[in-house]
Amino acid sequence: MMDWVPFSFLEHPVFSCTRGVLSLPEGLTLHRDQQQQQQQRAGKSGDGNTYSQSELRSVEQCLLATRVGSISELSDLVSRAMHHLQPLYMKNHNNGTPVHHKSSVIHWAPEAIYTLCYFMHCPQMEWENPNVEPSKVTLQTERPFLVLPPLMEWVRVAVVHTEHRRSFSVDSDDVRQAARLLLPGVDCEPRQLRTDDCFCASRKLDAASTEAKFLQDLGFRMLSCGRTDLVKQAVNLLGPDGINSMSEQGMTPLMYACVRGDEAMVQMLLDAGADINSEVPNSVHKHPSVFPETRQATPLTFAVLHGHVPVVQLLLDAKANVEGSLQDGMENYTETPLQLAAAAGNFELVGLLLERGADPMVGTMYRNGISTAPHGDMNSYSLAAAHGHRNVFRKLLSHTETGKGDVLSLEEILAEGSDLEGRSPSQIDLIRSGKAKLKALKEAMYHSSEHGHVDITIDIRSLGVPWTLHTWMESLRTCFHQHRRPLIQGLLKEFSCIEEEEYTEELITHGLPLMFQILRASKNEVISQQLSAIFTQCYGPYPIPKLVEIKRKQSSRLDPHFLNNKEMSDVTFLVEGKPFYAHKVLLFTASNRFKSLLANRPCGENTCIEISNVKYHIFQLVMQYLYFGATEAMHIRNTEVMELLSAAKFFQLEALQRHCEIICSKNINTETCVEIYNHTKFLDAPDLASYIEGYFLKNMVILIELEPFKQLLYDAPPDSPGCDILQDLEKTLANRIQSIHLSSSKGSIV
């Protein structure tokens, strides 16, 4: 049972864990009736300050429950858990002094119990309404641990959300917020801003402060009921700040009216002198319940956030700052109304704000100085692109500043560079503003590709915004997963527009696997041809690295006169039924293979060793290499080189093997490359195979049209399951790109 308890649960001050056994803290007592019942069952009497073993076990089972069968069962478990933990909760929040007043007790609303049962009931069951009691269903399978938090975790997290609201009642939304933290994959929306969250009893106020707080809450309630005839009376109750008084959430009555979309109340408050550009303060000292997401928000911000178009129109007509809390020349740390409208995809609001002068170029800065945006701040372009609002994005693009006659295109801006000499001030301003727009569009292009909105990415590209390798790859990945063949072809054609400086490590780790995956999955000739051109381009114009001869000196040498000379020979090889005479002194040091063949043979006798699977004239070439001590005097025909390569590999003669590989590399052409490659893979000659793979990549545009090469790519022989030509080509190309960048950084050419 203890294996199910999360670490954060054990860290809670209400619990202690010793030697793997969960224990309740000292001082936690039972209800008097429960004490008497436990004492009667245990046959003991006591002072009620300690638990019997059975009661302790019962409490543990209650707190560690992970699923329930009914509402009644859950209600009983929550009631018992809260009864045991309530004194410690209150003690923890009152400087160690236990509190037992009923007014300070946190209780669970009925809808909260129903919602909790929704999450703790049978996983096979789907409810349309979590506030309706489920039918009785037998649990068939266990959920995995990660989605099975114990009851204590639910209680702890829900109560924390309740206390954050300064409330004494756990409601349904508190449970949903707990589910966001405890259940991976559960998509419960964050708590919505409610106009009654500020009306909560304060715990540590004197009589005068309590009265003032009560009157202020009453004033807010009068303004929230929609009765415009109560505005004057409500303002008199709000306190010294009057109509601009702020609640514990840092919000004014005008802000609450904008949240509700109460157009009549907004007009009445404005007529009564409400500050139309008031801001939610950053400080939490005077306003302890300020939501971090609403800091510096204005009434216009709240109206836009909740999509109340008539209220937005009313505020703008009343000269509200269209940029919210943003001041000229100041850094912006909160979203502007236009940013919120663009993120929500509200086309009507975006158009209205643009007409009133909202700037789509304004971006949000982060207070810690760290931005997740690679090119700049998150502006309206980026937000619309990231959320896939194509029409809103086009609306933002179509917005142009008035009063400027000449407008430079992005292509012209790119061509202008940084040369501003000899230009008029108006042209300089155009170029600078155009560069700022180009930067914003690059950022939007990044976010649209990251979130899979390829259509927006293509729209931005059509404006002349250059590709980056990352945006191109993410767009290609999305199109591949969505099986959008025309867009895949268009993107592959655009690869040539990416600068070679962009061929970074990301191309090797993510780009090449993606493109080879597309080549493997797609049998479309156009796509195969385009990918072949990309691979050839990535391989570069430099020649394929040549195979180098291996120079090795043999420790023992004999005059070539003794080659296949019966006189003085002490070992005879029988090849294809024919004898071949040799000398042990030479062969014993030639290779480990010959050494093992000659081992355990009687000394002083002419040893006969039979050699199979090697032709006589091939064996003769091998022995000729050994007796001559080099390859210069050898005459190897092209028809013999593959067999000699096989024999050299069998006898472990590396220098002869490399010489054969060099001959093969010189004989490679479009007609022979596939056959030679198949022999090479069969013989397991990795250096020659890598060279041929380089030949494939360098000439892939031509080879992809030939049937033998297509069969090599797509029809792997069943007897070689470990042979994957596409995987080998990907590895060879990755090594090539790395070597090119390494050589270019050192100033040399591959």
C-alpha positions in Angstrom: 0.0 0.0 0.0 2.8 2.4 0.8 4.3 2.0 -2.6 1.3 4.0 -4.0 2.0 7.1 -1.9 3.6 10.0 -3.9 6.6 11.7 -2.3 4.8 15.0 -2.0 2.2 13.3 0.1 4.8 12.1 2.5 6.3 15.6 2.7 3.0 17.1 4.0 3.4 18.4 7.6 0.4 16.4 8.7 2.2 13.1 8.2 5.4 11.3 9.1 6.9 8.1 7.6 9.3 5.9 9.6 10.7 2.6 8.3 8.1 2.4 5.5 5.1 2.7 7.9 2.8 5.7 7.6 1.9 7.1 11.0 -0.3 10.0 12.1 1.3 12.8 14.1 1.2 13.2 17.8 -1.8 15.0 19.1 -4.2 13.8 16.4 -7.3 12.6 18.3 -10.5 10.9 17.4 -14.0 12.2 17.8 -15.4 11.3 21.3 -18.0 8.9 19.9 -15.3 7.2 17.7 -13.0 6.9 20.7 -15.7 5.2 22.8 -16.5 2.8 19.9 -12.9 1.9 19.4 -12.4 1.5 23.2 -15.4 -0.8 23.4 -14.2 -2.9 20.5 -10.7 -3.1 21.8 -11.9 -3.7 25.4 -9.8 -0.9 26.7 -10.3 2.4 28.3 -8.0 5.4 27.9 -7.7 9.1 27.7 -8.4 9.4 24.0 -5.0 10.8 23.0 -3.7 7.8 21.2 -5.0 5.4 18.6 -5.5 1.7 19.0 -3.8 -0.4 16.3 -7.1 -1.1 14.5 -8.1 2.5 14.5 -4.7 3.6 13.2 -5.0 1.0 10.4 -8.5 2.3 9.7 -7.3 5.9 9.4 -4.5 4.9 7.1 -6.9 3.0 4.8 -9.1 6.0 4.7 -6.3 8.4 3.8 -4.7 6.0 1.2 -7.9 5.1 -0.6 -7.4 5.5 -4.4 -10.8 4.6 -5.7 -14.4 4.4 -4.5 -17.6 2.7 -5.5 -20.2 5.2 -4.6 -20.9 8.8 -3.5 -21.9 7.6 0.0 -18.6 5.8 0.4 -16.6 8.8 -0.8 -18.6 11.2 1.4 -17.8 9.1 4.4 -14.1 8.9 3.6 -13.8 12.6 3.0 -15.7 13.3 6.2 -13.4 11.1 8.3 -10.3 12.5 6.7 -11.3 16.1 7.2 -12.4 15.3 10.8 -8.9 13.9 11.6 -6.9 16.6 9.8 -9.0 19.7 10.5 -7.2 20.5 13.9 -3.8 20.2 12.3 -4.8 22.3 9.3 -6.0 25.1 11.6 -3.0 24.7 13.9 -0.7 25.0 11.0 -2.3 28.2 9.8 -2.7 29.9 13.2 0.9 29.9 14.4 0.6 26.6 16.3 -2.5 27.5 18.2 -5.3 24.9 17.8 -8.6 26.4 16.6 -11.9 24.6 17.2 -14.4 27.2 16.1 -17.0 26.0 13.7 -16.7 29.2 11.8 -13.1 28.3 10.9 -13.9 24.8 9.7 -13.3 24.0 6.1 -16.1 21.9 4.7 -16.8 20.2 1.3 -19.8 21.4 -0.8 -22.0 18.6 -2.2 -20.9 19.4 -5.8 -17.3 19.0 -4.8 -17.9 15.5 -3.5 -19.7 14.6 -6.8 -16.8 15.9 -8.8 -14.2 14.1 -6.7 -16.2 10.9 -7.2 -16.1 11.5 -10.9 -12.3 11.3 -10.8 -12.0 8.4 -8.3 -14.6 6.1 -9.7 -14.3 3.3 -12.2 -12.0 4.2 -15.2 -14.3 2.4 -17.7 -17.1 4.8 -17.0 -17.7 8.1 -18.9 -20.0 10.7 -17.4 -21.6 13.6 -19.1 -22.0 15.5 -15.9 -19.6 15.0 -13.0 -22.2 16.5 -10.6 -24.6 13.6 -11.1 -24.1 10.5 -9.0 -22.7 7.6 -11.1 -24.4 4.3 -11.4 -22.9 1.4 -9.5 -20.2 -0.2 -11.8 -17.9 -3.0 -10.8 -14.2 -2.1 -11.2 -12.6 -4.4 -13.8 -9.0 -3.3 -14.0 -6.6 -1.3 -11.9 -5.5 2.1 -13.2 -1.7 2.6 -13.4 -0.1 4.3 -10.4 0.4 7.7 -12.0 -3.3 8.3 -12.2 -4.2 6.9 -8.8 -3.4 9.5 -6.2 -4.6 8.7 -2.7 -7.5 10.5 -1.1 -5.1 12.5 1.1 -3.5 14.0 -2.0 -6.9 15.1 -3.3 -7.9 16.6 0.1 -4.5 18.4 0.5 -4.4 20.0 -3.0 -8.1 20.9 -3.0 -7.9 22.5 0.4 -4.8 24.5 -0.7 -6.9 25.9 -3.6 -9.7 26.7 -1.2 -7.4 28.6 1.2 -5.9 30.5 -1.7 -9.4 31.9 -2.4 -9.8 32.8 1.3 -12.8 30.5 1.4 -14.0 28.0 3.9 -15.8 25.8 1.4 -14.2 23.4 -1.0 -16.2 23.7 -4.2 -16.2 21.7 -7.5 -13.7 23.9 -9.2 -11.2 23.3 -6.4 -11.4 19.6 -7.1 -10.9 20.3 -10.8 -7.8 22.3 -10.1 -6.5 19.4 -8.0 -7.1 17.1 -11.0 -5.0 19.3 -13.2 -2.0 18.6 -10.9 -2.7 15.0 -9.9 -4.0 13.3 -13.0 -1.7 13.4 -16.1 -3.6 14.1 -19.2 -6.7 15.5 -17.6 -7.7 18.7 -19.4 -9.5 20.8 -16.8 -9.4 24.5 -17.6 -8.0 26.8 -15.0 -10.3 28.5 -12.5 -12.2 31.2 -14.2 -12.3 34.7 -12.8 -15.5 35.0 -10.7 -17.0 38.2 -9.4 -17.9 36.7 -6.1 -14.4 35.5 -5.2 -13.6 38.7 -3.4 -16.5 38.4 -1.0 -14.9 36.2 1.7 -14.7 36.6 5.4 -11.4 37.9 6.7 -9.9 35.9 9.5 -7.7 38.4 11.4 -9.4 41.8 11.3 -10.4 44.0 14.2 -14.0 45.2 14.5 -13.5 48.5 12.6 -11.6 46.7 9.7 -14.2 44.0 9.6 -17.0 46.5 9.3 -15.2 48.4 6.5 -14.5 45.1 4.8 -18.1 44.1 5.1 -19.4 47.4 3.7 -16.9 47.2 0.8 -18.0 43.6 0.0 -21.6 44.8 0.1 -20.9 47.6 -2.3 -19.2 45.2 -4.7 -22.2 42.8 -4.5 -24.6 45.7 -5.2 -22.7 46.5 -8.3 -22.4 42.9 -9.4 -26.2 42.3 -9.4 -26.8 44.3 -12.5 -28.9 47.0 -10.9 -27.7 50.3 -12.4 -30.0 52.2 -10.0 -27.8 51.1 -7.1 -24.6 52.6 -8.4 -24.7 55.7 -6.2 -25.5 53.9 -3.0 -22.9 51.2 -3.7 -20.2 53.8 -4.3 -20.8 55.2 -0.9 -20.1 51.8 0.7 -16.8 51.1 -1.2 -14.6 53.2 1.0 -12.3 56.2 0.6 -11.3 55.3 -3.0 -15.0 55.3 -4.0 -15.8 54.0 -7.4 -12.1 53.1 -8.1 -11.8 50.9 -5.0 -10.1 47.6 -5.5 -11.0 44.2 -4.1 -8.6 41.7 -2.7 -8.1 40.6 -6.3 -7.0 44.1 -7.2 -10.0 44.7 -9.4 -12.3 47.7 -9.6 -16.1 47.6 -10.1 -15.5 48.6 -13.7 -13.3 45.6 -14.3 -15.9 43.2 -12.8 -18.6 44.8 -15.1 -16.3 44.2 -18.1 -15.8 40.6 -17.1 -19.6 40.1 -17.0 -20.1 42.0 -20.2 -22.7 44.3 -18.5 -22.7 47.1 -21.0 -25.2 49.2 -19.1 -23.3 48.9 -15.9 -20.0 49.8 -17.7 -21.6 53.0 -19.0 -23.0 53.9 -15.6 -19.6 53.4 -13.9 -17.9 55.5 -16.6 -20.5 58.2 -16.2 -19.9 58.1 -12.4 -16.2 58.8 -12.9 -14.6 55.3 -13.0 -11.0 55.2 -14.1 -11.1 53.7 -17.6 -7.4 52.8 -17.6 -7.0 51.5 -14.1 -4.7 48.5 -13.7 -4.6 45.5 -11.5 -1.6 46.1 -9.2 1.5 44.0 -9.1 1.8 44.1 -5.3 0.1 41.4 -3.2 0.5 43.2 0.1 -2.6 45.3 -0.1 -4.4 42.9 -2.5 -3.4 39.4 -1.4 -5.6 37.5 -3.9 -4.4 39.0 -7.2 -4.1 36.4 -9.9 -0.6 36.5 -11.5 -2.1 36.3 -14.9 -4.2 39.4 -14.4 -1.5 41.8 -13.2 -1.5 45.1 -15.1 -4.7 44.2 -16.8 -7.1 47.0 -17.5 -10.9 47.1 -18.0 -10.3 46.8 -21.8 -8.1 43.8 -21.2 -10.9 42.0 -19.3 -13.5 42.9 -21.9 -11.3 41.5 -24.7 -10.4 38.4 -22.7 -14.0 37.4 -22.3 -15.0 38.4 -25.9 -17.5 41.1 -25.1 -17.5 43.1 -28.3 -20.1 45.8 -27.3 -18.2 46.5 -24.1 -14.9 46.8 -26.0 -16.6 49.2 -28.5 -17.9 51.2 -25.6 -14.5 51.4 -23.8 -12.7 52.4 -27.0 -15.3 55.1 -27.7 -14.6 56.4 -24.2 -10.9 56.8 -25.1 -9.6 53.7 -23.3 -5.9 53.0 -24.1 -6.1 50.5 -27.0 -2.8 48.9 -25.8 -4.0 48.3 -22.3 -1.4 49.1 -19.7 1.4 49.7 -22.2 2.8 53.2 -22.1 4.8 54.8 -24.9 8.5 54.0 -24.6 8.0 51.5 -21.8 8.7 47.8 -21.8 5.6 45.6 -22.0 5.3 42.7 -19.5 1.7 41.8 -20.0 -0.4 40.9 -23.1 -2.1 43.7 -24.9 -5.7 43.5 -25.8 -4.8 42.8 -29.4 -2.5 39.9 -28.4 -5.4 38.4 -26.4 -7.8 38.7 -29.3 -5.3 37.3 -31.7 -4.6 34.3 -29.5 -8.4 33.7 -29.0 -9.0 34.0 -32.8 -11.7 36.6 -32.4 -11.7 38.1 -35.9 -14.2 40.9 -35.0 -12.2 42.1 -32.0 -8.9 42.0 -33.9 -10.4 44.1 -36.7 -11.9 46.6 -34.2 -8.6 47.0 -32.2 -6.6 47.4 -35.4 -8.9 50.2 -36.6 -8.4 52.0 -33.3 -4.6 51.9 -33.7 -3.5 48.7 -31.9 0.1 47.7 -33.0 0.5 44.0 -33.9 4.2 44.4 -33.5 4.1 44.8 -29.8 5.5 41.8 -28.0 5.4 40.6 -24.4 8.6 40.6 -22.4 9.3 38.3 -19.6 10.0 39.7 -16.2 13.0 37.4 -15.5 14.6 38.5 -18.7 14.4 35.0 -20.2 12.3 34.6 -23.3 11.2 31.3 -25.0 10.9 33.1 -28.3 14.0 32.4 -30.5 13.8 35.6 -32.7 11.9 38.1 -30.5 9.0 38.6 -28.2 5.6 36.9 -28.6 3.6 39.5 -30.6 0.1 39.3 -32.2 1.5 37.7 -35.3 3.1 34.9 -33.3 0.1 34.3 -31.1 -2.3 34.0 -34.1 0.1 31.7 -35.9 0.8 29.5 -32.8 -3.0 29.0 -32.3 -3.7 28.3 -36.0 -6.0 31.3 -36.5 -5.3 31.8 -40.3 -8.0 34.4 -40.9 -6.9 36.5 -38.0 -3.3 36.2 -39.1 -4.2 37.4 -42.6 -6.1 40.2 -41.0 -3.1 41.3 -39.1 -1.0 41.1 -42.3 -3.4 43.2 -44.3 -3.2 46.0 -41.7 -0.9 48.7 -43.0 -0.1 52.0 -41.5 -1.6 55.1 -43.2 0.2 58.1 -44.2 3.1 56.3 -45.9 3.2 56.4 -49.7 5.9 53.9 -50.5 5.9 50.4 -48.9 8.9 48.2 -49.4 8.2 44.4 -49.8 10.1 41.9 -47.6 12.2 40.9 -50.6 13.3 44.5 -51.1 14.0 44.8 -47.4 16.2 41.7 -47.5 18.0 43.0 -50.6 18.6 46.4 -49.0 20.7 44.9 -46.2 22.0 47.3 -43.6 23.1 50.0 -46.1 21.2 53.1 -45.1 23.6 55.7 -46.5 22.3 58.1 -49.1 18.6 57.4 -48.2 15.9 59.8 -47.1 14.6 59.7 -43.5 11.3 58.3 -44.7 13.1 55.4 -46.6 15.2 54.7 -43.6 12.1 54.5 -41.4 10.5 52.1 -43.9 13.5 49.8 -44.0 13.7 49.7 -40.2 10.0 49.1 -39.7 10.2 46.5 -42.5 13.0 44.7 -40.7 11.0 44.7 -37.5 8.1 43.2 -39.4 10.4 40.6 -41.0 11.7 39.7 -37.5 8.1 39.4 -36.2 7.1 37.2 -39.2 10.1 34.9 -38.7 9.0 34.4 -35.1 5.4 33.7 -36.3 6.8 31.3 -38.8 8.6 29.4 -36.1 5.5 29.1 -33.9 3.2 28.1 -36.7 5.6 25.3 -37.7 6.1 24.2 -34.1 2.4 23.8 -33.6 1.7 22.1 -36.9 -0.1 24.9 -38.7 1.5 24.4 -42.1 -0.9 26.5 -44.0 0.1 29.6 -42.0 3.7 28.7 -42.4 3.3 28.5 -46.2 1.5 31.9 -46.2 4.4 33.5 -44.3 6.9 31.9 -46.7 4.9 33.3 -49.7 5.7 36.8 -48.4 9.4 36.2 -48.9 10.3 35.3 -45.3 13.3 32.9 -45.6 13.2 29.4 -44.3 15.2 28.2 -41.4 16.2 24.6 -41.2 14.0 24.1 -38.1 10.8 25.6 -39.6 11.3 23.7 -42.8 11.8 20.4 -41.0 8.8 20.8 -38.7 6.6 21.8 -41.6 7.8 18.7 -43.5 7.2 16.5 -40.5 3.6 17.8 -40.1 2.8 17.3 -43.8 4.2 13.8 -43.7 2.1 12.8 -40.7 -1.0 14.4 -42.3 -0.3 12.6 -45.7 -0.4 15.9 -47.6 1.6 14.9 -50.6 1.4 18.1 -52.6 2.7 20.1 -49.7 5.5 17.6 -49.2 6.6 18.0 -52.8 6.5 21.8 -52.4 8.5 21.7 -49.2 11.1 19.4 -50.7 11.5 21.7 -53.6 12.1 24.6 -51.2 15.1 22.8 -49.5 17.5 24.5 -52.0 16.5 27.9 -50.5 18.1 26.9 -47.2 21.6 28.2 -46.7 24.4 25.7 -46.2 25.2 27.5 -42.9 21.9 26.0 -41.7 23.2 22.5 -42.0 23.6 22.1 -38.3 23.5 19.2 -36.0 19.7 19.3 -36.2 19.9 18.2 -39.8 21.7 15.1 -38.8 19.7 14.2 -35.7 16.2 15.1 -37.0 16.2 16.1 -40.6 17.9 13.1 -42.2 15.9 10.5 -40.2 12.7 12.3 -41.3 13.7 12.4 -45.0 14.8 8.8 -45.1 11.5 7.8 -43.4 9.6 9.7 -46.1 11.7 7.9 -48.8 11.0 4.6 -47.2 7.3 5.1 -46.9 6.6 6.9 -50.1 6.8 5.2 -53.5 6.0 8.4 -55.3 8.5 9.0 -58.1 8.4 12.8 -57.8 9.1 12.7 -54.0 11.8 10.1 -54.5 13.5 12.2 -57.1 13.3 15.3 -54.9 14.8 13.5 -51.9 17.6 12.1 -54.1 18.4 15.7 -55.2 18.5 16.8 -51.5 20.8 14.0 -50.5 23.1 14.7 -53.3 23.1 18.4 -52.4 23.9 17.6 -48.7 26.7 15.2 -49.8 28.4 18.2 -51.5 30.5 18.6 -54.6 33.6 17.3 -53.1 34.9 13.9 -54.3 34.3 10.7 -52.4 37.1 10.0 -49.9 39.4 7.5 -51.6 40.5 4.2 -50.1 44.1 4.2 -49.1 46.5 1.3 -49.6 47.7 -0.5 -46.4 51.5 -0.7 -46.3 52.7 -3.6 -44.2 56.1 -5.3 -44.1 56.2 -9.0 -43.8 58.5 -10.3 -41.1 59.5 -13.4 -43.3 60.1 -13.3 -47.0 61.2 -15.9 -49.6 62.5 -15.6 -53.1 59.6 -15.8 -55.7 61.6 -18.7 -57.1 60.2 -20.9 -54.3 56.5 -20.1 -55.3 54.8 -23.5 -55.8 58.1 -25.2 -55.9 58.0 -28.8 -54.6 61.7 -28.7 -53.7 62.3 -27.8 -50.0 58.5 -27.2 -49.4 57.2 -28.5 -46.1 53.4 -27.9 -46.6 51.1 -28.9 -49.5 47.7 -27.3 -50.1 45.1 -29.3 -52.0 43.0 -26.8 -54.0 40.4 -28.1 -56.4 42.2 -31.5 -56.3 45.5 -29.9 -57.3 48.5 -29.6 -55.1 50.1 -26.3 -54.3 53.5 -26.3 -52.5 54.4 -23.7 -49.9 56.7 -23.1 -46.9 55.7 -22.9 -43.3 58.3 -20.3 -42.4 56.5 -17.8 -44.6 52.9 -18.7 -43.9 53.2 -19.0 -40.2 53.8 -15.3 -39.8 51.5 -14.2 -42.8 48.3 -14.1 -40.8 46.4 -15.7 -37.9 44.4 -17.8 -40.3 47.4 -19.5 -41.8 48.9 -19.9 -38.3 45.7 -21.7 -37.1 45.8 -23.9 -40.3 49.4 -24.9 -39.6 49.0 -25.4 -35.9 49.0 -28.9 -34.4 50.6 -30.3 -37.5 53.5 -32.9 -37.1 56.9 -31.3 -37.5 59.4 -32.6 -40.1 56.7 -34.0 -42.3 55.2 -32.5 -45.4 51.8 -31.4 -44.2 48.8 -31.6 -46.6 46.0 -29.1 -46.0 42.8 -29.1 -48.1 41.3 -25.7 -49.1 37.7 -25.6 -50.1 35.6 -22.8 -51.6 38.6 -21.1 -53.2 39.5 -21.6 -56.9 43.0 -22.7 -57.7 44.0 -19.6 -59.7 42.7 -17.4 -56.9 44.7 -19.3 -54.3 47.7 -18.9 -56.6 47.2 -15.1 -56.6 47.1 -15.1 -52.8 50.3 -17.1 -52.5 51.9 -14.9 -55.2 51.1 -11.9 -53.0 52.8 -13.6 -50.0 55.9 -14.6 -51.8 56.4 -11.3 -53.7 55.6 -9.4 -50.5 53.6 -6.7 -52.3 50.8 -6.1 -54.8 52.8 -4.2 -57.4 53.8 -7.3 -59.4 50.3 -8.8 -59.4 48.1 -8.8 -62.4 44.5 -9.0 -61.3 41.7 -9.1 -63.9 38.4 -7.3 -63.1 36.6 -10.6 -63.3 38.8 -12.0 -60.5 38.9 -9.1 -58.1 35.7 -10.0 -56.1 36.8 -13.7 -55.6 40.3 -12.5 -54.6 38.7 -10.1 -52.2 36.8 -13.0 -50.6 39.9 -15.1 -50.4 41.9 -12.3 -48.9 39.3 -11.7 -46.2 39.1 -15.4 -45.5 42.9 -15.7 -45.0 42.9 -12.4 -43.1 45.3 -10.5 -45.4 44.2 -6.9 -44.8 46.7 -5.3 -47.2 45.6 -7.6 -50.1 41.9 -7.0 -49.2 42.4 -3.3 -49.3 44.1 -3.5 -52.7 41.2 -5.5 -54.0 38.7 -2.9 -52.6 40.6 -0.1 -54.4 40.4 -2.0 -57.7 36.6 -2.4 -57.1 36.1 1.3 -56.3 37.7 2.1 -59.7 35.4 -0.2 -61.5 32.2 1.3 -60.0 29.7 2.9 -62.5 26.0 3.2 -62.7 25.6 -0.3 -64.2 27.9 -2.2 -61.8 27.5 -0.3 -58.5 24.5 -2.3 -57.2 26.1 -5.7 -58.0 29.4 -4.7 -56.4 27.6 -3.4 -53.4 25.6 -6.6 -52.9 28.9 -8.6 -53.0 30.5 -6.1 -50.6 27.7 -6.4 -48.1 27.8 -10.2 -48.4 31.6 -10.2 -47.7 31.2 -7.7 -44.9 33.7 -5.2 -46.2 32.6 -2.0 -44.5 35.2 0.4 -46.0 34.3 -0.5 -49.5 30.6 -0.5 -48.7 30.9 3.0 -47.3 32.7 4.2 -50.4 29.9 2.7 -52.6 27.2 4.3 -50.4 29.0 7.6 -51.1 28.8 6.9 -54.8 25.1 6.2 -54.4 24.5 9.5 -52.6 26.6 11.5 -55.0 24.8 10.1 -58.1 21.4 9.3 -56.5 19.5 11.6 -59.0 20.5 9.3 -61.8 20.4 6.0 -59.9 16.9 6.5 -58.6 15.6 6.1 -62.2 17.3 2.7 -62.6 15.4 -0.4 -61.7 18.3 -2.3 -60.0 18.8 0.6 -57.6 15.1 0.8 -56.8 15.1 -2.9 -56.0 18.1 -2.4 -53.7 16.3 0.4 -51.8 12.8 -1.1 -51.5 13.2 -4.9 -51.9 15.6 -6.1 -49.2 16.5 -9.9 -49.6 14.8 -12.0 -47.0 18.0 -13.9 -46.2 19.6 -10.6 -44.9 17.3 -9.1 -42.3 20.1 -7.0 -40.8 20.9 -5.3 -44.1 19.1 -1.9 -44.3 20.5 0.1 -47.2 18.5 3.2 -46.3 19.8 3.2 -42.8 23.4 2.7 -44.1 22.9 5.6 -46.5 21.6 7.8 -43.7 24.6 7.0 -41.6 27.1 7.7 -44.4 25.4 11.0 -45.3 25.5 12.1 -41.6 29.2 11.3 -41.4 29.8 13.2 -44.6 28.0 16.3 -43.4 30.0 16.3 -40.1 33.3 15.9 -41.9 32.5 18.8 -44.3 31.7 21.1 -41.4 34.7 20.0 -39.5 37.0 20.5 -42.5 35.4 23.9 -43.3 35.9 25.1 -39.8 39.6 24.2 -40.1 39.9 25.9 -43.5 40.6 22.7 -45.5 38.6 21.0 -48.3 37.4 17.4 -48.1 
